[in-house]
């Protein structure tokens, strides 16, 4: 069966510090991978998605970047964190849909607090 | 453009009462529809999904949802709510020729004993 891991689970960082969040998927190959952010009391905002190694699509201009160095690894980064980067970060994966969006499966999330 | 509306931000019900969470979507063709549940501090768990076929879909934890094309709705229902159902519920829509889902803003369910 497939599993998805995220780490760290929680992170407290000062403003201006770098960031690296990691997401890995097991039990599948060539998945689509997604990064979402959930601000307090809000819905999900899609940040990045990837359909393959080195292929990253950015959904919103921001202080963050993403990379996919391996098939089942997705990394969210920042060079300098802002207060507004605080939130709950969720990674998700899906199979390649046969002509349409397939079910997305979510990781446990990372709670980021920027002080 | 596709969109999803969950009109109810917060719903409170008594344990044992029936539940209906509303979801309306905007999309020209037949969409792919999903309901997810999120407990505090956790990721999202898939409750059920509709791609085609029978418009009444059964999911996990005793939930069901009905796709009504004429109303552009995909409401989630449960006949008898348990205290453990307290969580946030998200409706999402996908479409053909896309790898992305569009999520609603969520409905927070509170259950009183």
Interface residues (C-beta under 8 A of the other chain):
Chain A: X32 X34 X42 X43 X44 X46 X49 X51 X88 X90 X92 X94 X96 X97 X99 X100 X101 X102 X103 X104 X105 X106 X107 X108 X109 X111
Chain B: X32 X34 X36 X41 X42 X43 X44 X45 X46 X49 X51 X90 X94 X95 X96 X97 X98 X99 X100 X101 X103 X104 X105 X106
